[in-house]
């Protein structure tokens, strides 16, 4: 068969795989499923009321036609960004693919459908729950790195300057739990080698390929379960996708709500006392 024929077959197959499997292997969680995810995070990573860890991954593509430098990232290549949220079993809860490589993680999150659903409280998130062994009521939260904003539903580390014992302990606990999403990216790159090189199709088809890989990742994790390989170090060795100029997001954007700060303090105090 000709190259164009094979290309169409691959594209259509990837599209159908996503459409047929997404409802089974990446559904919108119910309230009970959210609670199970939070229970797993506490059992495995000692982080209560956690609904998932969020991060972004740059996927290399060839330069889209007439795109200028909007897809050119700080790592000096053209990319699409995969923003994903992972559970404690290293499976995707939700993904969003297609942001331009030049955008920051915080900017991608702010323009994502996930952000809109969280702001409108339309994701079946359970009501506030006491932290384990206490009478301290806290919301269920997602966790991210310094590139993400501090929200009452999204925790990020304290800035590295002027850390005391409570803040440093919180950062360590958050970092350990946040490894889940880094592990997911490491597993994917190790299994699907296309993510280790340029995806030599146009950007629209690249989005379909990436989404197909993500849903197949969930299928395989569901069928085969977890294993003991620490893919976190694979991802770390590639170099973090986080631009150093994006660090100290909090310092440049001081308008975090008092409620969000109080939520983070609740978790920080809980960690130091337990």
N, C-alpha and C positions, 0 to 999 in steps of 0.2 A: 504493500500500500504506500501511497505517497505521503510525504511529510505532512501536508496540510490535512489529509484524511486522518492520520494518527493523532494529530494535534486536536482535531475536533472531537475524536473519540475520548481522548484523555480529559478534555475540558468538560464534556457532557457527563462523563462518568463521575468526575469530582463533584459536579453540581448536584447530580442525583444522590450521591452518597450523603452529602450534607442535608439535602431536603428530606430524605427518607429516614435518617438516623437522628436528627437533631431533637425531635420530640421525645425520643426514648433515652438518649444518652447525654443530652444537655437541656433538660426541660427547665421551665421557670419553677424554682422550688416552692413548695407549699410551706405553710408555717411550721408544720411538723418536720419537714425536711430541713428547714433552716435550723431548728432546734437540734436535730441530729448532727448537723455539721458543727454547730457550736460545742456539742458534747464531745465530739471527736477531737476538736482542737484542744479542748481542756485536757482530755486523756493523753493525747500524744505530745502536746507542746506546752501544756501548763498555762494556757492563755484562755481565760473564761470569756463567755459571751462573744466569741469571735466567729464571724460568718464567712471569713475568707481573706486571703491576702491578695493584693492587687499590684500589678507592675506592668511594664511594657517591654516589648522586644522588637528590635529593628530587624526586619527581614529584607535581605538584599534584593534589589531589582535592577533591571537596566533602566536607564534614564527615560522616563515617559516623554513622548513627543510634545514639544512646545511647553514644557513644564518649568523651564528655567532652573532655579536652584531650590525650589520649594521641597523637593524630595531629598536634597543633599544634606546629610546629617553631620554632626561634629566628628564622627569616625571617618569621615572623608569618603563616603560612598552613598549611593542613592538607595532609599529604603521606603518600605511601608511599615507602619507600626502595628503590631498586634498587642492590644491591651487585653489582659486576661485576669480573671479572678479565680483562684484555686482553693479547693477545700483541703482538709487535713490528709486526705488520701491521694493528693497530688493529681486530682482531676479538675478540669475546668468547670466552673459553675456558670460562667458567662464569658463571652469574648466579644471584642469589637475590632474589626480589621479595616484598614484603609487610610488611617491618618498619615499625613506626610511626615517624612523623616525629620524635617526641620523643626517640627512642633515639639514642645516640651511635654513631659508626662502630665504635668498639672494642667496644661492647656488642652491636651487631648481628653483628659478626664472631664474637664469643665464643659466640653462640647459633646460629650458622649450621651447616648441614650440611657446608660446606667445612671449617670448623674441626675438626669431629668426624672427617672423613676424614683431615685432615692429622695430627691427634693420633694416630690409629690406623694411620697409614702405609698407607692403602688406596687410594691414587690413582695407583699405578704410577710414583711418583717415582723417577728413576734414582738409583743409589748415588753417593756423593761422587766428585767429579772434581777433578783438579788445575786450578788457575787457569792460564790460558794462559801458556806460556813459563816456568812455575815448577814447583817440586816441592811447592807448598803445596796440600794437599788441602782442599777446601771443599765444603759441601753445595750442592745446588740450592735456590734461594730465590725467594720472592715479595717484592715491594717495595711499601711503602705510606707514607702520610704520618704526621704526629705523632699522629693519632688512634688508630693501631694499636699493639698491643703488640709488643715486641721478642721474637722467637722465633728458634730456630736455623734455621727455615724461612721466616721473615718478617722482613725488615730494614726499619727505620724510621730517619729522620734522627737524628743526635745533637741533644740540646737546644741551643737557640741561645745559651745562656749558656756562657761560658768555652770558646769554640771555638778550637782551634789550627789550624794549616795542614792537618794530616792530616784532622781531623774536618770542617773546612769544605770541603775538596776532596771528601771522601766525600759530604757533603750535596748538593753541586752535581751530582755524577755521578748520584746517586740521583734527584734532582729532574728531571734531563734525561730519564732513562729512564722515570720515572713519568708523563711527559707523555702516554704512549700511552693510558692510561685516560681522561685528561681530554679528549684528542682524540676518543675514541669518543663521549663524552657530547656534545661539541660537534657532531660529525657528525650524531648522532641528532636533536638538537634542531633543527638546521638543515633536516634532511630531513623529519622528521615533526613538523609544527607543533602537533599535539595536545599535545606535551610542553612547549610554551611557554605553555600556558594550563591551566585546570582541566579535568580529565577528568571529565565530568559523568555518571558512572555510579557504581553502588555499588562498594565497595572490592574485592570479589571479582572483578567484571568488569574493573575497572581493572587488576588483576594480570594477567589474561589478555591485555589489550591491550598492556601493557608488555612481556610475554614475547614476544608476536607481533612487536612492533617490533624487539626484540633479535635474534630469529632471522632476520627479514628483513634486518636490518643485516648479519649475517654472510653471508647469501646474496648480497647485492649486492656486498659487498667481495670475495667469492670470485669472482663473475662479472666484475666490472669492475676489480678490482685497486685499488692505492693511487693517490693523486693528490697533487699538491703543495700543496693548500690546507691551511693551518695552522689547524685548527679549535680548537686549544688556546686561542688568544686569544679566540675566541667564548665559550668556556666561562668563561675568566677574567673577561671583561667582565660576566658575569652575577653575579659575586661568588661566592666559594668557599662551598660548602655547609658547610664546617668551622666549627663554633662555636668562637669564640676561647677560651671557657672549657674546651674540651677540649684545648687545646694544653698542652705539657709533660706529656703522659701519663706520660712516664718519670719525671718528678720526683715525681709523686703516687703512683706505683706502683713502688717501687724493687726489688721482688722479682723482677727478671729473673734468669734462670738465668745462671750463669757461662759456660755453654756458648754461649748466645746472644750474650753480649758478646764472647766470643772469636771467634765467626764474623764479627761485624761488624768487629772489629779486623783480621781477615785481609783482608777486602775493602778496608778503609780503607788499610792498608799497601800492598796491591797497587796501588791507584789512585795513590798518591803516588810509587811506584817505577816505574810504567809510565804 
